[in-house]
Amino acid sequence: VDSVATHGEEAGRWRELYARRVPGMQNDALATLLGLAGRHDVISFAGGLPDPATFLEHKLGEVARQVMLDAPGVALQYGPTPGLPQTREWFLSYLAHHEGVTLEREAVMVTSGGVEALDLLNKILVDPGDVVLMESPSYLGAGMVTASYEGQVVGVPIDEDGLSVDALRATMEELGHRHKRPKFLYTIPDHQNPSGITMSAERRRDLVAFAAESGLLLVEDVAYRRLGFTPKQPPTLCSLNPGGVILIETFAKTLFPAARIACVAGPAELVDLMTLAKQTTDQCASPLSQAILMEFERRGWLDEQVAHARMVYAERCRTMLDSMQRLLPATTRWTRPRGGFFTWLTLPEHLDSTAMAPAAMDAGIAYVPGQPFFAPTQDGRRYLRLSYSYVALHDVEEGVRRLGDVIAAAGAGRA
Ligand SMILES: Cc1ncc(COP(=O)(O)O)c(C=O)c1O
């Protein structure tokens, strides 16, 4: 927290006033990440930002104008806490069309981004000391939210087919011995952040069946689902058991992040409580953003933007994987994503991606070390996340070359 002291003030002067939850909230990995994205001398595979080249800004401009002409009294006004009726209706039809799920209006709400949805969920479910299960590795922000409510994150390993249901079973058994019932399991089944792995259809069925039988609530974050490079994705967990799953779909990667719009679908009882909790965060997700999303979608431009984004990221990913094949030491391994923004690199066992990061920066290459993506008790030192979403296509090969040199210099040749 010292790092947030500014304007020459004495660092930590107010420390005695801090809430008990503050130490658990301290994780500077995200801030460091975003800081790296702006350095021009560094080729950054660090931040998982969407490429601005995928935004249809002229069309968005037209849409914003139309919204002002049609319904300024709605778009510029406070809105209902669960979302504008038209946004909720639209999301219901969107789920029916894309996922084959039919839900009631009470089962969906609109939030200010995916992170707010996670925050509301933790707020209504997590008391200090409660266990939340998360894929290991997983999205940094999700772990930070649970930590901010003083929950305890317990990691469940993934393999090339996604979350290991056998490991989950063992973890649940072990928690059962300690009379601990996890509040939920958080998973990113599609093109996962950070690993780029997609959970197989069989695993999804096993996971849903096991969760139903053991009373485990599943939270499915589909942030990258629409950004698959192949036409068909395995079914959502939500479509396999709508009564036992909360689905969170942010439009940060498919519309644009500044819209701060996500939609949530799940058991009405929980959506209702999340709506109650939202009354003391921001009261409503921006009606302006919702109106823009609705009009953009009505004109068919959301589908157009998503189709374009898929092509951009697919090409970037192909170049990345091809460069890695040619330029990284043979002792390294990496995942082959079928969508999304990330590939996940495994270094030889004796190397440590955090220790290697300063040398990488000196060589003009940035990545995210693996450790912060794991629960604190787990060892993630030999992993690192590489994002191809925000780097220029013509920089990809040079970036991989620099990375390869850094890994080789760190001693990748030694077994
Ligand atoms: C898996 C996942 N969920 C949620 C988010 C954040 O979504 P939002 O920007 O809508 O809060 C991200 C962003 O990186 C993400 O990777």
The ligand as an ORCA input file, in Angstrom:
! r2SCAN-3c Opt
* xyz 0 1
  C     -11.608    -14.144    -17.598
  C     -11.886    -12.700    -17.452
  N     -12.996    -12.292    -16.819
  C     -13.284    -10.993    -16.662
  C     -12.425    -10.020    -17.122
  C     -12.743     -8.573    -16.873
  O     -13.896     -8.196    -17.475
  P     -14.394     -6.681    -17.400
  O     -13.411     -5.835    -18.101
  O     -15.715     -6.749    -18.067
  O     -14.525     -6.334    -15.943
  C     -11.264    -10.386    -17.768
  C     -10.346     -9.328    -18.242
  O      -9.212     -9.470    -18.464
  C     -10.982    -11.749    -17.932
  O      -9.852    -12.156    -18.512
*
